[in-house]
């Protein structure tokens, strides 16, 4: 039997004007950024040939895709449980025949559907960019898949934080703090640690990189684009697998927190 919570979440999201505005902003931002890169490349002649322009367009759109998903995907889930408390609909959900796990999974699936739909909006831009050449579609789809998966796991974390707090505003603020600490503060601390200890050997540096940078949502994309560190192919594959494993762990923790958020409500 299909979880009825999933259908409820999908119907709510289709009717929610805020999410359509987010999608419109997503498309508008991608169009502006890619138009700027294309116009600057054609007018200033900064690229030697069509292939260089295609590469620039594709990787620019992919990094913008990752950045927008990292920002917008948590918005799809933050406050989804705390809003039930604020709207006084939590008792009806908790006292229904659905278990806490099915309630949380329904909320999360609804958020993931929005993230996947939002993430797929980049595909027409990538198709246009490939007209000038660039990397293979296999590599492009791998990069898009990594971006989507990172966004889905961030939505899971955001949903879990929503289950911990009673107000939506608090959920949004804590989610923002978590994203800033993970994406910006942790890499800066890693770079500072390596910079302050120049005598540290290669093993020491690798430990710091594995702890602070390799699991960053943007790192696998940078490694695929060739902008990462000088490393062999199998090392890049191992680091991408490590990043996906860390994201999966964070997503599982988020789902667990969301389940606890429903279980602690007793009426």
CORSUL-V533568 format. One record per helix or strand. SS is the DSSP state (H for helix, E for strand). FROM is the first residue (numbers start at 1). TO is the last residue. If there is no record, write none. Layout:
BEGIN
SS|FROM|TO  SS|FROM|TO
END
This chain:
BEGIN
H|4|15  H|17|44  H|50|72  H|74|76  H|82|86  H|90|94  H|100|120  H|123|132  H|137|164  H|168|196  H|202|212  H|219|225  H|233|263
END
